[in-house]
Structure formats: structure tokens, C-alpha cells
Amino acid sequence: MPKIPAEQKAELVSHSQLFMVRVWCEDLGEGRTEWRGKVQHVTRGEARYFRDWTTLIAALQEMLKTSEI
């Protein structure tokens, strides 16, 4: 694996993003449950809620768009 020069490492780090994803099982009553979740951009605090993986991916992509320089 090639070594990355220090200046390139700094550039890579500056373009990274940190997200926290929380998932839980919601009781809908009558024996029904549903997985739900929340994705949050750690440094900005921006958060989105989701009920399926497609929505999670779309939320992440949208949050990344607003992070572009």
C-alpha cells in the first residue's frame, strides 16, 4: 500500500464527515413492530429520521451535498 504524503492526508481528513445512526424497534400495537431510525451529522447537529434503508441512504446523500465545499 503506497504512503500518502502529509499534505494529501490533511486534505482527505478535511473532506470527511461524521454521522451517528441510531435504530430502534417501534411498537405499533396489536403485535406489530417497525424498525425506525435517526441519522445525525455529528458536527452540524442536522438530523433526519427514517423507516427504511432507502430513506437513510437518501438522507445521507442529501446531507453530504450540503457539506460540499
DSSP file (Angstrom, degrees, kcal/mol; ACC not computed):
  #  RESIDUE AA STRUCTURE BP1 BP2  ACC     N-H-->O    O-->H-N    N-H-->O    O-->H-N    TCO  KAPPA ALPHA  PHI   PSI    X-CA   Y-CA   Z-CA
    1    1 A M              0   0    0      0, 0.0     2,-0.0     0, 0.0     0, 0.0   0.000 360.0 360.0 360.0 126.6    0.0    0.0    0.0
    2    2 A P        -     0   0    0      0, 0.0     2,-0.2     0, 0.0     0, 0.0  -0.342 360.0-111.2 -71.7 149.8    1.6    3.3   -1.0
    3    3 A K        -     0   0    0     -2,-0.0     0, 0.0     1,-0.0     0, 0.0  -0.572  25.3-135.7 -77.7 141.8    2.2    6.0    1.6
    4    4 A I        -     0   0    0     -2,-0.2     5,-0.1     2,-0.0    -1,-0.0  -0.871  24.3-115.7 -99.2 126.0    0.1    9.2    1.3
    5    5 A P    >>  -     0   0    0      0, 0.0     4,-2.0     0, 0.0     3,-0.7  -0.238  26.7-112.7 -58.4 150.7    2.0   12.5    1.7
    6    6 A A  H 3> S+     0   0    0      1,-0.3     4,-2.2     2,-0.2     5,-0.2   0.850 115.6  54.6 -55.1 -40.9    1.1   14.5    4.8
    7    7 A E  H 3> S+     0   0    0      1,-0.2     4,-1.4     2,-0.2    -1,-0.3   0.856 109.1  48.0 -66.1 -33.6   -0.5   17.3    2.8
    8    8 A Q  H <> S+     0   0    0     -3,-0.7     4,-2.4     2,-0.2    -1,-0.2   0.870 108.5  54.8 -72.2 -36.2   -2.8   14.9    1.0
    9    9 A K  H  X S+     0   0    0     -4,-2.0     4,-2.5     1,-0.2    -2,-0.2   0.926 106.9  50.7 -60.5 -45.0   -3.8   13.3    4.3
   10   10 A A  H  X S+     0   0    0     -4,-2.2     4,-2.0     1,-0.2    -1,-0.2   0.889 110.4  50.0 -60.6 -39.2   -4.8   16.7    5.6
   11   11 A E  H  X S+     0   0    0     -4,-1.4     4,-0.8     2,-0.2    -1,-0.2   0.906 110.4  49.5 -66.1 -41.6   -6.9   17.2    2.5
   12   12 A L  H >< S+     0   0    0     -4,-2.4     3,-0.7     1,-0.2    -2,-0.2   0.912 111.3  49.1 -63.2 -43.2   -8.6   13.8    2.9
   13   13 A V  H >< S+     0   0    0     -4,-2.5     3,-1.7     1,-0.2    -1,-0.2   0.895 105.5  57.1 -64.7 -40.0   -9.4   14.5    6.5
   14   14 A S  H 3< S+     0   0    0     -4,-2.0    -1,-0.2     1,-0.3    -2,-0.2   0.724 107.2  50.0 -66.3 -19.3  -10.9   17.9    5.8
   15   15 A H  T << S+     0   0    0     -4,-0.8    -1,-0.3    -3,-0.7    -2,-0.2   0.344  89.7 105.9 -99.4   6.2  -13.4   16.3    3.4
   16   16 A S    <   -     0   0    0     -3,-1.7     2,-0.3    -4,-0.2    -3,-0.0  -0.520  53.2-156.6 -86.0 156.2  -14.5   13.6    5.8
   17   17 A Q        -     0   0    0     -2,-0.2     2,-0.5     2,-0.0    -2,-0.1  -0.947   5.5-144.9-129.7 149.8  -17.9   13.7    7.5
   18   18 A L        +     0   0    0     -2,-0.3    24,-2.5     2,-0.0    25,-0.4  -0.974  19.5 179.1-122.2 124.7  -19.0   12.0   10.7
   19   19 A F  E     -A   41   0A   0     -2,-0.5     2,-0.5    22,-0.2    22,-0.2  -0.914  18.2-149.3-122.5 148.7  -22.6   10.7   11.2
   20   20 A M  E     -A   40   0A   0     20,-2.6    20,-2.6    -2,-0.3     2,-0.5  -0.978  14.0-163.8-115.2 130.2  -24.3    8.9   14.0
   21   21 A V  E     -A   39   0A   0     -2,-0.5     2,-0.4    18,-0.2    18,-0.2  -0.964   5.2-173.5-118.0 127.6  -27.0    6.4   13.2
   22   22 A R  E     -A   38   0A   0     16,-2.8    16,-2.4    -2,-0.5     2,-0.4  -0.973   3.0-175.2-119.8 132.4  -29.5    5.2   15.8
   23   23 A V  E     +A   37   0A   0     -2,-0.4     2,-0.3    14,-0.2    14,-0.2  -0.966   6.6 168.6-126.9 146.3  -32.0    2.4   15.1
   24   24 A W  E     -A   36   0A   0     12,-2.5    12,-2.9    -2,-0.4     2,-0.6  -0.974  36.2-110.9-150.3 161.2  -34.8    1.1   17.3
   25   25 A C  E     -A   35   0A   0     -2,-0.3     2,-0.4    10,-0.2    10,-0.2  -0.868  31.5-151.2 -99.8 118.6  -37.8   -1.1   17.1
   26   26 A E  E     -A   34   0A   0      8,-3.5     8,-2.0    -2,-0.6     2,-0.6  -0.755  11.2-132.3 -93.3 131.2  -41.1    0.8   17.5
   27   27 A D  E     -A   33   0A   0     -2,-0.4     6,-0.2     6,-0.2     3,-0.1  -0.745  22.1-178.2 -83.2 117.3  -44.1   -1.0   18.9
   28   28 A L  E     -     0   0A   0      4,-2.8     5,-0.2    -2,-0.6    -1,-0.1   0.431  44.0-112.9 -94.8  -1.2  -47.1   -0.3   16.7
   29   29 A G  E >  S+A   32   0A   0      3,-0.8     3,-2.1     1,-0.0    -1,-0.2  -0.045  92.3  64.7  88.4 164.0  -49.6   -2.2   18.8
   30   30 A E  T 3  S-     0   0    0      1,-0.3     3,-0.1    -3,-0.1    -1,-0.0   0.811 132.4 -58.9  52.3  35.3  -51.5   -5.4   18.1
   31   31 A G  T 3  S+     0   0    0      1,-0.3     2,-0.3     0, 0.0    -1,-0.3   0.543 106.4 129.7  77.7   6.5  -48.2   -7.3   18.0
   32   32 A R  E <   +A   29   0A   0     -3,-2.1    -4,-2.8     2,-0.0    -3,-0.8  -0.747  31.8 179.6 -98.2 143.2  -46.8   -5.2   15.1
   33   33 A T  E     -A   27   0A   0     -2,-0.3     2,-0.3    -6,-0.2    -6,-0.2  -0.920   9.4-164.1-134.6 162.6  -43.4   -3.6   15.2
   34   34 A E  E     -A   26   0A   0     -8,-2.0    -8,-3.5    -2,-0.3     2,-0.4  -0.984  22.2-123.5-149.0 136.2  -41.4   -1.4   12.8
   35   35 A W  E     +A   25   0A   0     -2,-0.3     2,-0.3   -10,-0.2   -10,-0.2  -0.649  36.6 174.8 -78.7 133.6  -37.7   -0.5   12.7
   36   36 A R  E     -A   24   0A   0    -12,-2.9   -12,-2.5    -2,-0.4     2,-0.3  -0.877   3.7-177.4-132.9 165.8  -37.1    3.2   12.7
   37   37 A G  E     -AB  23  50A   0     13,-2.5    13,-2.4    -2,-0.3     2,-0.4  -0.972  21.2-140.2-159.1 172.7  -34.0    5.3   12.9
   38   38 A K  E     -AB  22  49A   0    -16,-2.4   -16,-2.8    -2,-0.3     2,-0.5  -0.996  10.4-161.9-140.6 131.4  -32.3    8.7   13.0
   39   39 A V  E     -AB  21  48A   0      9,-2.8     9,-2.4    -2,-0.4     2,-0.4  -0.968  14.7-173.8-114.5 133.2  -29.2    9.8   11.2
   40   40 A Q  E     -AB  20  47A   0    -20,-2.6   -20,-2.6    -2,-0.5     2,-0.6  -0.988  28.2-129.2-132.7 132.8  -27.4   12.9   12.6
   41   41 A H  E  >  -A   19   0A   0      5,-3.0     4,-2.5    -2,-0.4   -22,-0.2  -0.703  26.7-146.8 -75.2 119.9  -24.4   14.9   11.3
   42   42 A V  T  4 S+     0   0    0    -24,-2.5    -1,-0.2    -2,-0.6   -23,-0.1   0.894  88.8  37.4 -63.8 -45.3  -22.2   15.0   14.4
   43   43 A T  T  4 S+     0   0    0    -25,-0.4    -1,-0.2     1,-0.2   -24,-0.1   0.841 125.9  35.7 -80.9 -31.4  -20.6   18.4   13.9
   44   44 A R  T  4 S-     0   0    0      2,-0.1    -2,-0.2     1,-0.0    -1,-0.2   0.713  93.7-135.6 -92.3 -22.4  -23.6   20.3   12.5
   45   45 A G     <  +     0   0    0     -4,-2.5    -3,-0.1     1,-0.3     2,-0.1   0.392  49.8 151.4  82.5  -5.1  -26.3   18.6   14.5
   46   46 A E        -     0   0    0     -5,-0.1    -5,-3.0    -6,-0.1     2,-0.3  -0.377  24.4-171.5 -60.8 135.0  -28.5   18.2   11.4
   47   47 A A  E     -B   40   0A   0     -7,-0.2     2,-0.3    -3,-0.1    -7,-0.2  -0.961  18.3-173.0-135.8 150.2  -30.8   15.2   11.8
   48   48 A R  E     -B   39   0A   0     -9,-2.4    -9,-2.8    -2,-0.3     2,-0.3  -0.986  16.8-139.4-137.4 146.7  -33.2   13.2    9.7
   49   49 A Y  E     -B   38   0A   0     -2,-0.3     2,-0.3   -11,-0.2   -11,-0.3  -0.790  22.4-177.2-105.4 151.4  -35.5   10.3   10.6
   50   50 A F  E     -B   37   0A   0    -13,-2.4   -13,-2.5    -2,-0.3     3,-0.1  -0.971  29.7-166.6-146.5 159.5  -36.1    7.2    8.5
   51   51 A R  S    S+     0   0    0     -2,-0.3     2,-0.3   -15,-0.2   -16,-0.2   0.380  80.3  30.9-123.4  -4.5  -38.1    4.0    8.4
   52   52 A D  S  > S-     0   0    0      1,-0.1     4,-1.7   -15,-0.1     3,-0.3  -0.973  81.5-108.6-151.2 164.0  -36.3    2.1    5.7
   53   53 A W  H  > S+     0   0    0     -2,-0.3     4,-2.7     1,-0.2     5,-0.2   0.843 114.2  59.6 -65.2 -35.3  -32.8    1.9    4.2
   54   54 A T  H  > S+     0   0    0      1,-0.2     4,-2.2     2,-0.2    -1,-0.2   0.912 107.4  46.0 -60.3 -42.7  -33.7    3.7    1.0
   55   55 A T  H  > S+     0   0    0     -3,-0.3     4,-2.4     2,-0.2    -1,-0.2   0.865 110.8  53.7 -68.6 -36.7  -34.7    6.8    3.0
   56   56 A L  H  X S+     0   0    0     -4,-1.7     4,-2.5     2,-0.2    -2,-0.2   0.946 110.4  46.2 -61.5 -48.3  -31.5    6.5    5.2
   57   57 A I  H  X S+     0   0    0     -4,-2.7     4,-2.5     1,-0.2    -2,-0.2   0.913 112.7  50.0 -62.2 -43.2  -29.3    6.5    2.0
   58   58 A A  H  X S+     0   0    0     -4,-2.2     4,-2.3    -5,-0.2    -1,-0.2   0.902 110.8  50.1 -62.2 -41.0  -31.2    9.4    0.5
   59   59 A A  H  X S+     0   0    0     -4,-2.4     4,-2.5     2,-0.2    -2,-0.2   0.918 111.1  48.6 -64.1 -43.9  -30.8   11.4    3.7
   60   60 A L  H  X S+     0   0    0     -4,-2.5     4,-2.2     1,-0.2    -2,-0.2   0.922 111.4  49.9 -61.9 -44.2  -27.1   10.7    3.9
   61   61 A Q  H  X S+     0   0    0     -4,-2.5     4,-1.9     1,-0.2    -2,-0.2   0.906 112.3  47.5 -62.5 -41.0  -26.7   11.8    0.2
   62   62 A E  H  X S+     0   0    0     -4,-2.3     4,-1.7     2,-0.2    -1,-0.2   0.909 111.5  50.1 -66.6 -41.9  -28.6   15.0    0.8
   63   63 A M  H  < S+     0   0    0     -4,-2.5     4,-0.4     1,-0.2    -1,-0.2   0.859 109.9  51.4 -65.1 -35.1  -26.6   15.8    4.0
   64   64 A L  H >X S+     0   0    0     -4,-2.2     3,-0.9     1,-0.2     4,-0.6   0.866 104.7  57.1 -69.9 -36.1  -23.4   15.2    2.1
   65   65 A K  H >< S+     0   0    0     -4,-1.9     3,-1.1     1,-0.3    -2,-0.2   0.909 105.1  50.7 -60.0 -41.7  -24.5   17.6   -0.7
   66   66 A T  T 3< S+     0   0    0     -4,-1.7    -1,-0.3     1,-0.2    -2,-0.2   0.604 106.7  57.5 -74.1  -8.8  -24.9   20.4    1.8
   67   67 A S  T <4 S+     0   0    0     -3,-0.9    -1,-0.2    -4,-0.4    -2,-0.2   0.551  79.4 116.8 -94.8  -9.7  -21.4   19.7    3.1
   68   68 A E    <<        0   0    0     -3,-1.1    -3,-0.0    -4,-0.6   -53,-0.0  -0.271 360.0 360.0 -65.0 145.3  -19.7   20.2   -0.3
   69   69 A I              0   0    0    -54,-0.0    -1,-0.1     0, 0.0    -3,-0.0   0.428 360.0 360.0 -87.8 360.0  -17.2   23.0   -0.5
